[in-house]
Amino acid sequence: MTRKDFGLRAIAIGGLAATLMAAVPAAYAQDKVVVFAAASLKDALDAVNKSCQADVGEAATVSYAASSALAKQIEGGAPADVFISADLDWMKYLSDKKLTKPDTEVKLLGNEIVLVAPKDSTVATKIEKGFDLAKLVGDGKLAMGDFKAVPAGKYGKAALESLGVWSSVEGKVAQAENVRAALKLVSTGEAALGIVYATDAHAEKGVKVVGTFPEDSHPPIIYPVAQIADSKDKDTPAFLKCLQSAKAGALFKEQGFTVLTPSN
């Protein structure tokens, strides 16, 4: 095993442990609103949660991980009041199983996906049909979220297929359990390039944006939010209302998100 292979494996294992641990506090926070949120929301939602404390009465307990992992945890009975997914598919997965309150579901935020490189990289390109991504990656790795389950990975694969370059880089992909883990592979130099959300690139000083994928190369990136069907916390409606407020919208915009809901 090479040093780089060991590093990739170590980060993947460490990230998985962090993902599993992320949900642990929720089980002990029955007196607070418990939020399960996509990993890409962390910086923005931490700020929003703090801002909403006065409206709700206290800060919510937030567990961050891949939307796929969180949805499965909710399905398995994990105690959560609110779910914020990075795509519509995993919200539908729960709503189809009657695990959300349909009248509370709203499309909260939008995002973009970008190609990133370590901050000192000299890579430059224009992302367009047939661009030579394989040459840019070279002998290195292309970091992405798990493209079978993680929304960022699914969006990334869809974009590469649409642009006609997926087959040339499929064998170079280093899959991560969530988009922040993929981002870390790039910021630490374990991967030559990565596909992450624009907001992730904004939050990580160790990477630079090489290019933005065309909007029409992948499905719209939408973050829906909903209350979980068996939510017990009386403050959950207040938290959901605050998420859609003007002050929350301003904080989301600061991190690069597009706000899709009108301020209440």
N, C-alpha and C positions, 0 to 999 in steps of 0.2 A: 504493500500500500504506500503510495507516495504521500509526501507531507500535505499536498493540496487535497488529495482524496481524504486524508485523515481529518483535515480541517473542515471539509464539507460535511463529513459524517458527524463530527463533533457538534457543529452548529445545528445540524438537523435534529440530533438527539437532544441537545440542550433546549432547542426551541420547542420540541414536543413536550418536554417536561414542563416548560413554562406555560404551554397551552393548557396542560392538564391541571396545573396548579392554579391557573387563572380563575377557574370556576369554584375553587375551594371556599373563598370567603363568602360566596353567596349563600351557602348552606347555613351560615352562622349570622345572617343579617336579616332575620325575619322582621325586625323593627324598622327597617329601612326599605326604600324602593330598591329592588334588585334589577339591574340592567345587564343584559347580555348583548354586547355590541361588537361589530366587526373590528378587527385589529387596526384597520386603517383609520379608524375614527379616534384613536387614543388621544392625540394631542388636542384636537379640537373639542372632543367631548369632555375631557378633563376640565377644560376651561369653562365650558357651558355648564357642567355639573356644579362647579364652584359658584358660578354666577346665579344659578337657579336655587341655590340653597335657601335664600331668603324667601323665595316664592313657595317652596315646597315645605320648608320647616327644618330640613337637614339635607346634607349631601347624600345622593344615592350611592349604593355600592355597585361598582361597575366591573364586570369581568370581560376582558378582551380576548378574542381568539378568532380563528377563521369562522365565517358564517356557517359553513357546513358542520363544523365541530359543535358550535353552539346550538344549532337546530337539533342535532342528534341528542345533545345533552337535555334539551327541553323535552324532546320526545321521550327520553328516558326518565323523566320526572324531576329533573333538576329544578329547584325553586327559583323562578324568575318572574318578574312582573312586566318587564318590557324587553322586546327583542328588536334590535336594529341590524338589519342585514345589509350586505354590500351588493346584493342583487335581488331581483324579484323572485327568482326560482326558489330560494330557500325559505322565503316568507310564504310562498304558495305551498311549499312542502308542509309547513306547519298548519296553515289555514285549511288545507285539504283534509287534515286530520282533526279538524275542529279544536286546535290547540291555541288559537288566537281569537280575539274579539274582532270580527270583521268590521264593525262600525268604527273602530279606532285606528284602522290601518290607513296610513297616508304615505305618499311619496315625498320623503323629506329632503333629500339632497341628491346632487349630481356630481360627477367627477370625470376625469380624463385618465387615460393610461399613457405613460411615457417610457421611452428607452433611456436608461441611466447607465453611467459608467463611474468608476472611482473618480474622485474629485481631481486627481492629477493626470487623468487619462487625456490623451491627445486625439481620441476618436472623434470623428465628425462625419455626419451623413445627413441626407434628406430621406425621410421615411416616405416611400412611395412604392407603387407597384413594381415588384421585382428587384427592390434594392438588395445589395449584396450583404445581407446580415451575416451569413456564414463566414465571409472574409473578415468582417469586423470582429467577430467572436474569436476567430483564429483557432488556436489550440486550447482556448479557455472554455469557460462555461457560460451559459445564458441562464440566469436565475429567474425563476417564475414561481408563482404559487402553483400548487397541485392543479393541473389543468383539467382534471376530471371532477374536481369538487370545489376548490377555492375560487370564488368569483373573479379575483384578479387574474388568476391563471386561465380561467375559461375565456375571459375577455381577451387576454393576450394571445391565446391560441387562435381564437376566432379572427383576430386582426392579422396574424401572420398567415393564416390560410387565405384570407381575403386578398392579401397582397402577394400571394403566390410564393412565399418563402418558407413556409412551415417545414416542408419535407427536407430542406437543406440544413435545418438547424435542430430538428427533433432529437437527433442523437447527441446534441451538445447541451440539452436542457438539464439544469439542476433544479428539481422540484422541491419546493419548501411547503411546510404545513400551513403557512399564512403569508400574506404579502410583506409583513414586517420582517419575517425571517428571510425572505428573498432579498429584501433591501439590505439586510445586514451582510449577506453574502457578497454583495457588491461593495458596500462601504469598507469592508475589511480586506477587499482585494481577492477574496476566494473565488469570485466570479468576474469575468471580464466585462459583462454587461448584464442588465436585468430589465424586466418589464414590471413596473409598479404603477401605482396611482400617482398623479401629479402632486397630490397632497402629501404623499409619503416623501417624495423627492424634496418638497418644500420643508419638511420637518427634519431631514437628515443632511447635515453639513458635510458628510463624508462622500457625497455623490454629486454628480452634475447631470443635468438633463441634456441628452444628445439630440432628442427629437420627440415630438408629440405624434401619436398615431391619429390618422384622420378619423373623424367621428363616424363616417360611414363605413369604416372597416370592421366595426364590431357592434354588437347590440348596445343600446343606450345604457350608460352606467347610472343606475338608480338605487338609492338607499331607502328602502321602505322601513317604517317603524309601526309597531302595533303593541297593544297590551295583550299579555298572555291570558288565556281563558280562565285559568284558576288563580289569577293574581289575587292576593289577599290584602295587600297594603292599601290603605285608604288614601294615601298621598299620590298614588300612581296617576290619576287623572291630572293632578296639578303638575306633575313632572312632564307629562306628555304635552300639556298646554305650554309649559315654559320652553320645551324643545322647539316649538313652532313660533316663539315670540321674536320680536324685532331684535332684542339684545342677543338672543341665541344665534339668530341669523347673521348678525354682524361678526360674531366670534367664528362661526363656521366659514364665513367668507374670508376672514383673515388668514385661515389655513388653506385657502384655495378651493373650497367647495362651492358649488352652485346651489343656492337655496331654491327649492322647488315649491315650497308651501308659502301662501301669503301670511304675513305676520298677523297674529291675533292680538 
